[in-house]
Amino acid sequence: MNPNYLDFEQPIAELEAKIEELRLVGNDHELNITEQVDKLRNQTVKLTESIFSNLTAWQVSQLARHPQRPNSLEYFSRIFTEFDEMHGDRHYGDDGAIIGGTARLEGQPVMVIGQQKGRSVQEKVKRNFGSPMPEGYRKALRLMEFAERFRMPVLTFIDTAGAYPGIGAEERGQSEAIAFNLQKMSSLKTPIINTVIGEGGSGGALAIGVGDHLLMLQYSTYSVISPEGCASILFKTSERAADAAEAMGITAHRLHELGLVDEVLQEPLGGAHRDLDLMSAHLKQALVRNLAGLQEKSPGDLLDRRYKRLMSYGNFN
Amino acid sequence: MSSWLDKLVPSIIRSESRAKANVPEGVWDKCGNCGAVLYRPELEKNLNVCPKCEHHMTLSATQRIAFFLDPDGQVEVAADVEPVDRLKFKDSKRYKDRLVAAQKTTGQKDALKVVKGTVEQVPVVVAAFDFTFMGGSMGSVVGEKFVRAVNVCLEHKLPLVCFPTSGGARMQEALFSLMQMAKTAAAIEKMQQERLPFISCMVDPCYGGVSASLAMLGDLNMAEPGARIGFAGPRVIEQTVRQTLPEGFQRSEFLLEHGALDMVVARQDLRPVISRQLRKMMHLNAA
């Protein structure tokens, strides 16, 4: 079992391993195995296409949390130049789970803010596995107000299992920190584009997710509660997470159908982690395009549009 | 109350007991805190606060508004807004069936009731959550009715008082529920821009998506004594941090101490305290 592949990807991993083996054999014996390798490569592509053409909501959820899933910093370094990280909420501390700072997008000054889960064990601990504390949300808001003041658009990258449920987080007002961001982002006088790059975990995701345009990568998810959490409450066992994921409709495509997400960005075959540069280029292009559209609007129009969009959420008779 | 006892006692006593039986069934309530057995009419007169230990028990949205507002001139707002099951959500039960059951037991269409009226002569709009309606969970209808409450305030230059009590966002409406957090928060921002007061008085229990949106955004954040208020529930926190939670954790008094609330107000004081605040905030003469 290859840990870099999920359960349902194992047949792909096996093929890849065979190709690798053949190549090693080829190197040793100076045999011409190109034809064989090409054949296997084609097979891999076909297999991957067929597996990925029919993913369940639960499988997408696993992809969104894939150990190799590209994170905010990896996108920052490929999409922006001159990223200068800014630290701290000016009141309590600096939360590693939320990163942000000024950068340039094709030369234009922007504010970028993202949740960062971390790659190595050490980094994961430093970043609290991407689950922000109140000071993280307050830092994010400080950066957004900075952006408003210096007329920079705000680009947020969402990737969190949720806001951290801990004693200190409660003592320092996790609810208030999230609520206040929602309120202030609704009237921030600068364009905001939100992109869900991995896991959009509930209020902890939404707290940097209010804006003018919501993008989701194809295999990212966005939900009110984790499938496991929903299953343990409504199905009485977390083992029915797959059913909960299906019922809640947490995938980018489903949410786009429901009108909750503006745009779904296609991922490279096998997911964003299989070709990070391609994914980054694609995301960059979408950010540039949408930003141009939003920056044409007057500040008043922008905020009216944002308010109408927020008010349109919901189904009732 | 008809039982084998009826057959044994003489008819004259029976009729007497029947007169008493006119009192609706379940005349007695037990205090969830101190265990005292309480006579319901007396308990209701005391606004569902235990006379023995001051424990504040649940009030329905209707009861809450009935005691909080002056009796005259009440007009319900957006009473006709009804939930729909867009996702055809089904867990152990269908969401549709859960809605019908909740509507039957509460007599409400959803978990928020909005009424325009006066509190000690101060004009106000009140939005009260009903915890007995699917745990006061916030879905599309709650979000929409809250926004309509705000719209009435904006139109008539009125303050808004909300009594949130909720388990959080309504899972059966999935991401639509989550978005109600942003929707209600944005509406509150409009209130602030117009300098119209918004008072949030949290009621036991108040958690999750409701706590992390409209409930914490009051110009004044209040809570009833002993109310449990937080982002994450205590069980989730215990499982995450593997520690016993400190005494009084997430109670109103704990939040007051940590700076999240302006004041903790006993139920019987809510009318005078809130109306007095509103008079100052709206520059009305003192009562």
Interface residues (C-beta under 8 A of the other chain):
Chain A: A163 Y164 P165 G166 I167 A169 E170 E171 R172 G173 Q174 S175 E176 I178 A179 F180 L182 Q183 K184 M185 S186 S187 S202 G203 L206 A207 G209 V210 Y222 S223 V224 I225 C230 I233 L234 F235 K236 D243 A244 A247 M248 G249 I250 L255 L258 L260 Y307 L310 M311 Y313 G314 N315 F316 N317
Chain B: V81 E82 P83 V84 R86 L87 F89 K90 D91 S92 G139 S140 V141 G143 E144 V147 A169 M171 Q172 E173 A174 L175 F176 S177 L178 M179 Q180 M181 A182 K183 A185 A186 A187 I188 E189 K190 Q192 Q193 G208 G209 S211 A212 S213 L214 A215 M216 L217 I229 G230 F231 A232 V236 I237 T240 V241 Q243 L245 P246 F249 Q250 H258 G259 A260
